[in-house]
Every structure is written in structure tokens, then in C-alpha cells.
Amino acid sequence: MTIEFPSPTRPAAGTADVFTGYLSYFRETLLAKVSALPEGERRTSRLPSGWTPVELVKHLRFVELRWIEWGFEGVAFDDPWGDRNVDRWYVAPEESFAELADALRAQGAHTDKVVAENDLGAAGKPGPRWDGAEPPTLERILFHLVQEYARHVGHVDVVVELAVGAVGE
């Protein structure tokens, strides 16, 4: 699935539409870039930090879960840090890229639903996600998610270039 870049000149229904447009664009761009890699490259690191493209996909799914469901909505989770093993990202050998991509898209659909049903000025529910701090507004959370995705899509551009030579934006 390819999504057109949400250009500032493209009409938007409002700020919420802008946020969900950018998040959808970055989510699908990341998945397209990882999809273009051979399976072995998806599970191999080309960087000194050691993360792999499939680990990044799983990480971003959990990032959205932590900020939207665990944080903003206040849903209790046994393991909101399920993208980690000890202190690094982790994907079990039996977790397929297709399953991880589906989980990321489903998490994105949940985010879109939350945005559609809430005012951007609404504060998140108090809970463990905020570590005692005041919960931020949905707008601040979405701004954080956009920067997180943008940064990681840039990271995967570098990995794809090193792996197969394709150059990103």
C-alpha cells in the first residue's frame, strides 16, 4: 500500500486529519521500505547499534501502543514494553514480517479511531505511563509520534541504502 505524501498544500479537514495523514504516510512508507528488503536483510543489522528492520517495525507498533492505549486511554497492559528483551528491541524468530506489519497497521487503525473520537486538547488518563507527571494532551502525543516515525523512517532509509543500494528521499 502506498500513500501520497501529505503535502501542506493538500486540503485537510483539520489538525487531527493532518496528524493522522502524516502518521499513515510514515507507517506505510516504513513498511514499504522494509518490504523491499530481502527477508535475510530484514532480520540482519547493518548498524553498530544492532537493531534490525523487523525490530524497528515491532518497536513502532509498541510506541503507538504505549502513547495511545497505555498512555492516553489509560488501558492496563501486562507488558507495554513487549518490543524489548532486556534493554534492546527484540523479535522472536517465529514472528514474521507479515504479522508485524499487520500488527502495526492495526495499531495505526486504533490510533486513527482514538483521534477521531477525541478532542486534540483532551489530556491522557493518569496512570503508570506518565511516571507521576501530568498526562499530556492528545495533540502533544500525536506530535511526538510524528517525530518518532519521521526519525525512524530516516533510519530505515540508511539501512535500505546500505543493504540494497536504493536511495530514500
Residue frames relative to the residue before (quaternion, step in Angstrom):
aa qw qx qy qz dx dy dz
M 1.0000 0.0000 0.0000 0.0000 0.00 0.00 0.00
T 0.0973 -0.7836 0.6123 0.0399 3.57 -0.81 0.98
I 0.1599 -0.7799 0.6014 0.0676 3.53 -0.96 0.92
E 0.4960 -0.6539 0.4907 0.2924 3.55 -1.00 0.87
F 0.5613 -0.6005 0.4515 0.3473 3.57 -1.03 0.80
P 0.3983 -0.7357 0.4957 0.2332 3.62 -0.82 0.95
S 0.1362 -0.8434 0.5180 0.0420 3.54 0.54 1.21
P 0.5559 -0.6168 0.4410 0.3408 3.60 -1.06 0.68
T 0.6506 0.5045 -0.3272 0.4638 3.60 1.20 -0.31
R 0.5533 0.5925 -0.3986 0.4289 3.59 1.28 -0.14
P 0.5079 -0.6570 0.4502 0.3283 3.62 -0.82 0.87
A 0.0529 -0.7725 0.6325 0.0179 3.55 -1.14 0.74
A 0.5327 -0.6540 0.4469 0.2980 3.54 -1.10 0.74
G 0.7613 -0.2321 0.1702 0.5810 3.57 1.23 -0.35
T 0.7615 -0.3828 0.2672 0.4497 3.55 -1.31 -0.05
A 0.6213 0.5421 -0.3464 0.4474 3.59 0.97 -0.77
D 0.6444 0.5169 -0.3071 0.4725 3.57 1.02 -0.83
V 0.6203 0.5313 -0.3386 0.4672 3.59 1.03 -0.73
F 0.6700 0.4978 -0.3042 0.4591 3.59 0.85 -0.95
T 0.7078 0.4459 -0.2882 0.4659 3.61 0.74 -0.97
G 0.6039 0.5605 -0.3534 0.4431 3.59 1.11 -0.60
Y 0.6808 0.4659 -0.2878 0.4865 3.57 0.90 -0.89
L 0.6480 0.5134 -0.3330 0.4535 3.59 0.92 -0.81
S 0.6500 0.5033 -0.3183 0.4721 3.61 0.93 -0.83
Y 0.6472 0.5259 -0.3165 0.4521 3.55 0.95 -0.89
F 0.7008 0.4591 -0.2812 0.4679 3.60 0.79 -0.97
R 0.6214 0.5458 -0.3415 0.4464 3.60 1.00 -0.81
E 0.7236 0.4356 -0.2495 0.4737 3.58 0.80 -1.02
T 0.6066 0.5403 -0.3548 0.4629 3.59 1.09 -0.62
L 0.6340 0.5204 -0.3207 0.4737 3.58 0.95 -0.86
L 0.6908 0.4792 -0.2899 0.4572 3.59 0.82 -0.98
A 0.6342 0.5203 -0.3360 0.4627 3.61 1.01 -0.72
K 0.6592 0.5070 -0.3111 0.4600 3.58 0.95 -0.84
V 0.6758 0.4655 -0.2977 0.4879 3.60 0.92 -0.85
S 0.6130 0.5547 -0.3410 0.4475 3.62 1.04 -0.73
A 0.6591 0.5332 -0.3060 0.4333 3.59 1.05 -0.75
L 0.6003 0.5646 -0.3599 0.4374 3.58 1.23 -0.29
P 0.5162 -0.5826 0.5065 0.3711 3.58 -1.13 0.53
E 0.6689 -0.5349 0.3317 0.3955 3.61 -1.08 0.70
G 0.6551 0.5253 -0.3208 0.4383 3.60 0.90 -0.85
E 0.6642 0.5011 -0.2963 0.4690 3.57 1.05 -0.77
R 0.5920 0.5748 -0.3675 0.4289 3.59 1.14 -0.54
R 0.7671 0.3419 -0.1615 0.5183 3.56 1.12 -0.69
T 0.6179 0.5043 -0.3425 0.4966 3.56 1.28 0.32
S 0.3155 -0.7387 0.5590 0.2059 3.55 -1.04 0.72
R 0.2054 -0.7633 0.6020 0.1127 3.53 -1.07 0.79
L 0.6723 0.4983 -0.2681 0.4774 3.56 1.32 0.02
P 0.6105 -0.5778 0.3936 0.3722 3.60 -1.11 0.61
S 0.6206 0.5579 -0.3509 0.4249 3.61 1.09 -0.59
G 0.4663 -0.7510 0.3740 0.2804 3.57 1.26 -0.34
W 0.5258 0.6406 -0.4408 0.3448 3.65 1.14 -0.11
T 0.3110 -0.7409 0.5718 0.1656 3.52 -1.24 0.62
P 0.6570 -0.5220 0.3539 0.4130 3.62 -1.13 0.39
V 0.6659 0.4801 -0.3296 0.4663 3.64 0.92 -0.74
E 0.6034 0.5381 -0.3595 0.4660 3.58 1.10 -0.57
L 0.6332 0.5278 -0.3271 0.4620 3.57 1.03 -0.73
V 0.6226 0.5303 -0.3367 0.4667 3.60 1.01 -0.79
K 0.6812 0.4727 -0.2906 0.4775 3.58 0.86 -0.95
H 0.6142 0.5576 -0.3428 0.4408 3.58 0.99 -0.82
L 0.7032 0.4698 -0.2898 0.4481 3.61 0.78 -0.95
R 0.5751 0.5505 -0.3826 0.4688 3.59 1.11 -0.53
F 0.7096 0.4475 -0.2622 0.4769 3.59 0.89 -0.93
V 0.5559 0.5746 -0.3962 0.4514 3.60 1.14 -0.49
E 0.6755 0.4750 -0.2951 0.4805 3.59 0.86 -0.93
L 0.6277 0.5329 -0.3354 0.4578 3.59 0.97 -0.82
R 0.6860 0.4972 -0.2938 0.4426 3.60 0.83 -0.98
W 0.7320 0.4334 -0.2493 0.4628 3.59 0.89 -0.89
I 0.7578 0.3822 -0.2155 0.4829 3.59 0.89 -0.87
E 0.7803 0.3455 -0.2085 0.4778 3.61 0.52 -1.08
W 0.7328 0.4112 -0.2381 0.4871 3.58 0.67 -1.08
G 0.7379 0.4158 -0.2223 0.4829 3.55 0.96 -0.89
F 0.7887 0.3478 -0.2049 0.4637 3.57 0.16 -1.27
E 0.7594 0.3801 -0.2118 0.4838 3.60 0.81 -0.97
G 0.3729 -0.7592 0.4653 0.2609 3.60 1.19 -0.41
V 0.3275 0.7454 -0.5129 0.2723 3.61 1.16 0.56
A 0.4033 -0.7063 0.5302 0.2397 3.59 -0.94 0.91
F 0.0387 -0.7811 0.6232 0.0008 3.57 -1.02 0.88
D 0.5054 -0.6392 0.4874 0.3137 3.55 -1.05 0.79
D 0.8203 0.0216 0.0356 0.5704 3.56 0.96 -0.89
P 0.0719 -0.8237 0.5615 0.0343 3.61 0.23 1.19
W 0.6667 0.4502 -0.2942 0.5160 3.59 1.27 -0.17
G 0.2107 0.8403 -0.4743 0.1566 3.59 1.13 0.68
D 0.5826 0.5584 -0.3807 0.4514 3.58 1.26 0.02
R 0.6956 0.4621 -0.2564 0.4867 3.58 1.29 -0.04
N 0.0831 -0.7204 0.6843 0.0763 3.47 -1.33 0.51
V 0.7772 -0.0366 -0.0872 0.6221 3.52 -0.37 1.34
D 0.7425 -0.3888 0.2646 0.4770 3.64 -0.45 -1.08
R 0.6623 0.4300 -0.3471 0.5059 3.56 0.96 0.86
W 0.6217 -0.5256 0.4128 0.4085 3.54 -1.27 0.38
Y 0.0453 -0.8145 0.5781 -0.0160 3.55 -1.09 0.70
V 0.0290 -0.7389 0.6730 0.0154 3.53 -1.14 0.83
A 0.4062 -0.7105 0.5231 0.2379 3.57 -0.78 1.05
P 0.6301 -0.5681 0.3681 0.3804 3.61 -1.07 0.64
E 0.6973 0.4799 -0.2844 0.4501 3.61 1.03 -0.69
E 0.5566 0.5800 -0.4036 0.4370 3.63 1.24 -0.11
S 0.2429 -0.7951 0.5405 0.1290 3.57 -0.57 1.14
F 0.6221 -0.5252 0.4236 0.3971 3.53 -1.26 0.43
A 0.6317 0.5411 -0.3400 0.4388 3.60 0.95 -0.83
E 0.6606 0.4954 -0.3072 0.4731 3.61 0.94 -0.83
L 0.6581 0.5052 -0.3062 0.4669 3.58 0.97 -0.85
A 0.6417 0.5135 -0.3170 0.4734 3.59 1.02 -0.80
D 0.6439 0.5122 -0.3181 0.4710 3.60 0.97 -0.83
A 0.6535 0.5119 -0.3113 0.4626 3.59 0.97 -0.86
L 0.6467 0.5083 -0.3215 0.4692 3.60 1.00 -0.79
R 0.6605 0.4957 -0.3099 0.4712 3.59 0.94 -0.85
A 0.6439 0.5100 -0.3242 0.4692 3.60 0.99 -0.78
Q 0.6346 0.5102 -0.3298 0.4777 3.58 1.02 -0.77
G 0.6394 0.5228 -0.3163 0.4667 3.57 1.03 -0.77
A 0.6319 0.5159 -0.3326 0.4733 3.59 1.01 -0.76
H 0.6311 0.5176 -0.3327 0.4723 3.58 1.05 -0.73
T 0.6265 0.5299 -0.3296 0.4669 3.58 0.97 -0.85
D 0.6512 0.5180 -0.3160 0.4558 3.60 0.88 -0.93
K 0.6492 0.5181 -0.3093 0.4630 3.60 0.99 -0.85
V 0.6438 0.5120 -0.3185 0.4710 3.59 0.96 -0.86
V 0.6546 0.5066 -0.3136 0.4653 3.58 0.93 -0.88
A 0.6661 0.5116 -0.3055 0.4486 3.59 0.92 -0.86
E 0.7499 0.4226 -0.2097 0.4637 3.59 1.05 -0.74
N 0.7496 0.3607 -0.1976 0.5186 3.60 1.24 -0.10
D 0.5059 -0.6056 0.5247 0.3194 3.50 -1.29 0.49
L 0.5365 -0.6430 0.4360 0.3296 3.60 -0.96 0.79
G 0.6670 0.5090 -0.2982 0.4551 3.60 1.16 -0.50
A 0.4822 0.6691 -0.4365 0.3595 3.59 1.29 -0.09
A 0.3657 -0.7214 0.5489 0.2113 3.56 -1.00 0.88
G 0.5687 -0.5916 0.4574 0.3427 3.52 -1.21 0.59
K 0.5921 -0.5544 0.4443 0.3803 3.54 -1.30 0.29
P 0.5166 -0.6043 0.4891 0.3587 3.61 -1.04 0.67
G 0.3076 0.7545 -0.5402 0.2104 3.58 -1.01 0.71
P 0.7654 -0.4117 0.2550 0.4238 3.54 -1.33 0.05
R 0.5388 0.6338 -0.4116 0.3723 3.63 1.13 -0.49
W 0.7427 0.4377 -0.2223 0.4554 3.56 1.00 -0.82
D 0.3375 -0.7910 0.4700 0.1986 3.58 1.28 0.05
G 0.7598 -0.3897 0.1879 0.4852 3.57 0.98 0.92
A 0.5820 0.5710 -0.3807 0.4362 3.62 1.22 -0.22
E 0.6124 -0.5134 0.4393 0.4104 3.57 -1.30 0.27
P 0.4775 -0.6657 0.4818 0.3108 3.61 -0.88 0.83
P 0.4251 -0.6979 0.5090 0.2704 3.60 -0.97 0.79
T 0.5927 -0.5433 0.4481 0.3908 3.54 -1.33 0.15
L 0.6520 -0.4976 0.3975 0.4114 3.52 -1.30 0.35
E 0.6132 0.5586 -0.3482 0.4367 3.60 1.01 -0.75
R 0.6748 0.4806 -0.2978 0.4744 3.62 0.89 -0.89
I 0.6263 0.5307 -0.3320 0.4646 3.57 1.04 -0.77
L 0.6764 0.4896 -0.2948 0.4645 3.58 0.88 -0.90
F 0.6159 0.5277 -0.3481 0.4701 3.58 1.01 -0.73
H 0.6408 0.5143 -0.3192 0.4721 3.58 0.99 -0.84
L 0.6637 0.5081 -0.3140 0.4502 3.61 0.89 -0.87
V 0.6277 0.5289 -0.3416 0.4579 3.60 0.98 -0.77
Q 0.6851 0.4642 -0.3083 0.4690 3.61 0.84 -0.87
E 0.6200 0.5436 -0.3449 0.4484 3.60 1.04 -0.73
Y 0.6721 0.4815 -0.2934 0.4800 3.57 0.90 -0.90
A 0.6533 0.5236 -0.3280 0.4375 3.59 0.84 -0.93
R 0.6512 0.5177 -0.3071 0.4622 3.57 0.95 -0.90
H 0.7223 0.4495 -0.2585 0.4576 3.58 0.83 -0.97
V 0.5901 0.5288 -0.3845 0.4737 3.62 1.09 -0.49
G 0.6192 0.5243 -0.3383 0.4768 3.60 1.08 -0.64
H 0.6234 0.5326 -0.3357 0.4637 3.57 1.02 -0.76
V 0.6977 0.4639 -0.2869 0.4644 3.58 0.84 -0.94
D 0.5361 0.5928 -0.4059 0.4432 3.63 1.16 -0.42
V 0.6659 0.4995 -0.2971 0.4677 3.56 0.92 -0.93
V 0.6599 0.5114 -0.3075 0.4566 3.58 0.91 -0.92
V 0.6577 0.4990 -0.3126 0.4698 3.60 0.91 -0.87
E 0.6428 0.5159 -0.3318 0.4589 3.59 0.94 -0.79
L 0.6686 0.4883 -0.3013 0.4730 3.58 0.95 -0.83
A 0.7057 0.4885 -0.2664 0.4386 3.58 0.97 -0.86
V 0.8531 0.0838 0.0075 0.5149 3.60 0.72 -1.03
G 0.5657 -0.6510 0.3584 0.3573 3.57 1.27 0.06
A 0.5074 0.6394 -0.4393 0.3751 3.60 1.21 -0.16
V 0.2640 -0.7758 0.5577 0.1315 3.56 -0.87 0.98
G 0.3727 -0.7319 0.5327 0.2043 3.57 -0.94 0.96
E 0.7692 -0.3270 0.2591 0.4840 3.53 -1.33 -0.25
